[in-house]
Amino acid sequence: MQTISLLGPVLAQILLTIAVYILLGRRKSAAVKAGQVNRELAALDNSAWPQSVVKVSNNLANQFEAPVLFYTLCLVLMALEQGNGMAVPLAWLFVLSRCAHAWVHIGSNHVPYRFRLFAFGLLLLLAMTLLALWQWVQMTVN
């Protein structure tokens, strides 16, 4: 079976998270160099950083929320040998929704857009969950 097809979106989501880590490091470094942060206070309180850093830091935290369900669903679908068909486009759409969410969160941080992108991603996770559930039920009934 081509269950390996789900690895593409999984790796893309991991790369997005790594890119946000790198951006966070760059923004923190720039803020320190510009003297915009009290390092001692910032070590204990994220809000001590400038807004440009806090937005990236908050987005990084978001990469360990809904995407954790995504990773789990991909593993479940692969274990059910359903890592192809509808699962693949749903997974790619989820990753694209997370990229767009990160873009808005780190950029304008316009909450209505951000929420719509989050909700769309959540609907995709629901669709992936229902697909996995359906496949599991089919396997247990047969």
N, C-alpha and C positions, 0 to 999 in steps of 0.2 A: 504493500500500500504506500501511497505517497503522503503519509502523515508528516513527513519532513517539511512539507510546504508551509506549515505553520511556523517554522523556525525563522523565516524571513521577517514577518511582523514582530516576532519576539525580539530578534536581534535589533530591529529598527527601534523598538521601544527602549531597549537597553542603551542604544546609542543616543537617543534623545536624552535620557537621564544623565549619561556621561557628559553630553554637551552642556546641560544645565549646570552640572558640577563645575565644568571648566569656566563657564560664564560667571558663576558665583565667585570663583577664585579671582578672576580678572577684575570684577567689580569691587571686591573687597580690597584687593591690592591697590587699585586706583584710589579708593576712598582713604586708605591709610596714607598713601603717598601725598594726597591732597590735604591731609590733616583734618579730614571731615569726621573723624571718629575717635572717641576715647577708647583705646584698645583694652584697658582694664575693665571698663564698664561693658564694652561690647562682648567680652569673653563670657559674660554671664547673662546678658540681656540683648536679644536680637534686635529689639526696637532702638538700641543705641546706634545702629548703623543707619546710613542715609537711606531714603526711600528706594533708590535704585537698587540697593543691595537687598533690602527687605523683600522686595517683590520677587527677586530671583530665589532668595532663600525660601520664601513661602511656596513658590512653584516647585522647588526641589522637594519639599515636604509632600506636595501633592503627587509627585511621581512615585510615592510609596503608599498611596492610598488605593484608588480605583485600579491602577495598573497591577497591583498585587493580585486582584481578582482575575485580571486579564491573563497573567502568567499562569495562574492556577487552572483557569479554563482551558488554556492552550494545552497544558499537560494532560488534563482530563480528556480532552478531545483526541489527543494523540494516543492516550492509553486505550480509548474506545475505537482506535483506528479510524477516526473521523477527522483527521487533520487535513482534509481536502474538501472539495465541494464548497458548500456554503460557508464553512468555517473560515476559509482563507480570505474571501472578500470582506467578511465581517471583521476579521482581525485587522486587515489593512485599513479599513475604515476607522476602526478604533484608534489605531496608531495615528492616522491623519487627524482625527479629532483631538488627540492629545497634543500633537504638534501645534495645531491651531490654538488650542487652549493655552499652551505655554507661550506662544507668540503674543496673545492678547494679555495674559497675566503679567508677563515680563515687560510688555510694551505699555499700551494705554491703560491696562488694568480696568477696562470698562466692564463692570460687573454684569450687566445684562447680556453682553456678548459672551462673556466668560461662562455664565450660567447656562446659556443655550448650548454651548459647546460641551460643557460637562454633562448636561442632560442627554445630549445626543450620544455621547460616549457611553453613558449609563444604559441607554436603550440598546446599544449594540452589545453591551455585556449581558443584558437580559436575553437578547436574541441568541447569543452564544450559549448561555445557560440553558435555555429551552431546547436548543439543538442537542446539547450534551445529555440533557434529561431524556429527551425523546429517544436518542440512540441507546442510552442505558436501559430504558424500559424495553425497547425492542430486543435488546440482547438478553435481558432477564426473562422475558416472556417466551422467547424461542428456545 
